[in-house]
Amino acid sequence: MAARARPRALFARAMGGQRPKVAKGVQTRTVLKCADNTGARELRLVQVMGYKGRLRRLPSAGVGDLIMASVRKGTPDMRRKLFRAVIVRQRMPFRRAEGIWVEFEDNAAVIVTAEGEMKGSEIRGPVAKEAAERWPRIASASSIIV
């Protein structure tokens, strides 16, 4: 048997190499705080992008994952619409490769466009290092990277 190569989709997007394994701490229907200045205040996770699941298992996501979220609270033009978002903080503890356990006070996400650009111009609060490494635009807009 020949060794299996990397999937073409990962090779084409230049996301090669190993991604850090983050415990999936946010499930479908979880309410997240919106950490940017787009006008949304609360988001509800609707779907995890790229999730291939199993029967009766809820899709779950972790720090740095791209999700589809609906705006629950915010400005009238933002409310009740679906947006793509990236999770930047989660309450469930996850372990880094160095052995450090990381957990945040809240679950939070920032709204992004289909290309991965941020809709807002600033991020309130800290951003996990895993999300900043995977999304360079989020890293440049964040003030604190933990």
C-alpha positions as CSV (number, residue, x, y, z in Angstrom):
1,M,0.0,0.0,0.0
2,A,1.2,3.5,-0.8
3,A,1.2,6.2,1.8
4,R,-1.7,8.6,1.7
5,A,-1.0,12.1,0.5
6,R,-2.5,15.3,2.0
7,P,-6.1,16.0,0.9
8,R,-6.1,18.3,-2.1
9,A,-8.3,20.9,-0.5
10,L,-5.8,21.5,2.3
11,F,-2.9,21.7,-0.1
12,A,-4.7,24.2,-2.4
13,R,-5.6,26.5,0.5
14,A,-2.0,26.5,1.8
15,M,-3.0,25.3,5.2
16,G,-0.5,22.5,5.2
17,G,1.2,21.3,8.4
18,Q,-0.3,20.4,11.7
19,R,-3.0,22.5,13.3
20,P,-3.1,22.5,17.1
21,K,-5.8,20.3,18.5
22,V,-8.2,22.4,20.5
23,A,-11.0,20.8,22.6
24,K,-14.3,21.6,20.9
25,G,-16.0,23.7,23.6
26,V,-18.9,25.4,21.6
27,Q,-21.9,23.5,20.3
28,T,-24.7,24.3,18.0
29,R,-27.2,26.9,19.5
30,T,-24.5,28.3,21.9
31,V,-24.8,32.0,22.4
32,L,-21.5,33.8,21.9
33,K,-20.4,37.4,22.6
34,C,-19.5,39.4,19.5
35,A,-16.0,40.7,20.2
36,D,-15.8,43.2,17.3
37,N,-17.4,46.6,16.5
38,T,-19.8,45.6,13.7
39,G,-22.9,46.4,15.7
40,A,-23.8,42.8,16.7
41,R,-23.7,42.1,20.5
42,E,-24.8,38.4,20.7
43,L,-24.4,35.6,18.1
44,R,-25.9,32.1,18.1
45,L,-23.9,29.3,16.5
46,V,-26.0,27.8,13.7
47,Q,-23.5,25.6,11.8
48,V,-19.8,24.7,11.9
49,M,-18.2,25.2,8.5
50,G,-16.5,22.0,7.2
51,Y,-18.1,19.8,9.9
52,K,-18.7,16.2,8.8
53,G,-20.7,14.7,11.6
54,R,-22.4,11.6,12.8
55,L,-26.0,10.8,13.3
56,R,-27.5,12.6,16.4
57,R,-24.2,14.3,17.2
58,L,-24.4,18.1,17.6
59,P,-21.8,20.0,15.5
60,S,-19.2,21.5,17.8
61,A,-16.4,24.0,17.2
62,G,-13.3,25.3,19.1
63,V,-11.0,28.3,19.0
64,G,-10.0,29.3,15.5
65,D,-12.9,27.5,13.8
66,L,-15.1,29.1,11.1
67,I,-18.8,29.0,12.0
68,M,-22.1,30.3,10.6
69,A,-23.9,32.4,13.2
70,S,-27.1,34.4,13.5
71,V,-27.2,37.8,15.3
72,R,-29.5,37.6,18.3
73,K,-28.9,41.1,19.7
74,G,-27.5,44.2,18.0
75,T,-28.3,47.0,15.6
76,P,-31.6,46.5,13.7
77,D,-29.8,46.1,10.3
78,M,-27.6,43.3,11.7
79,R,-30.3,41.4,13.7
80,R,-31.8,38.1,12.4
81,K,-29.2,37.7,9.6
82,L,-26.6,34.9,9.1
83,F,-22.9,35.8,9.0
84,R,-19.7,33.8,9.0
85,A,-17.7,34.2,12.2
86,V,-14.5,32.9,13.8
87,I,-14.3,31.8,17.4
88,V,-11.6,33.7,19.3
89,R,-12.4,32.6,22.9
90,Q,-14.0,29.6,24.6
91,R,-14.8,28.8,28.2
92,M,-14.0,25.2,28.0
93,P,-10.3,24.6,28.9
94,F,-8.0,23.3,26.2
95,R,-4.4,22.2,26.4
96,R,-1.5,23.6,24.3
97,A,1.4,21.6,23.1
98,E,3.7,23.1,25.8
99,G,1.4,21.6,28.5
100,I,-0.4,24.9,29.5
101,W,-4.1,24.7,30.0
102,V,-6.0,27.8,28.7
103,E,-9.6,28.9,29.4
104,F,-11.4,32.2,29.0
105,E,-14.2,33.9,30.9
106,D,-16.6,33.8,28.0
107,N,-17.3,32.4,24.5
108,A,-16.7,35.0,21.9
109,A,-16.4,35.3,18.1
110,V,-15.7,38.0,15.4
111,I,-17.7,38.4,12.2
112,V,-15.7,37.8,9.0
113,T,-16.5,38.0,5.2
114,A,-16.5,35.0,2.9
115,E,-12.8,35.7,2.0
116,G,-11.7,35.8,5.7
117,E,-11.5,39.5,6.1
118,M,-12.9,41.0,9.3
119,K,-16.1,43.1,9.0
120,G,-15.2,45.2,12.0
121,S,-12.0,47.2,12.5
122,E,-11.2,46.3,16.2
123,I,-11.5,43.4,18.6
124,R,-12.5,43.9,22.2
125,G,-10.8,41.6,24.7
126,P,-8.1,38.9,24.3
127,V,-7.8,36.6,21.4
128,A,-6.5,33.0,21.6
129,K,-3.1,32.4,20.0
130,E,-4.6,29.5,18.0
131,A,-7.1,31.8,16.3
132,A,-4.5,34.5,15.7
133,E,-2.1,32.0,14.0
134,R,-4.8,30.7,11.7
135,W,-6.4,34.0,10.8
136,P,-3.8,36.7,10.2
137,R,-6.3,39.5,9.7
138,I,-7.7,38.8,13.2
139,A,-4.2,38.8,14.6
140,S,-3.5,42.3,13.2
141,A,-6.7,43.7,14.5
142,S,-6.4,42.3,18.1
143,S,-4.8,44.2,20.9
144,I,-4.1,41.2,23.2
145,I,-3.1,37.7,22.0
146,V,-3.1,35.1,24.8
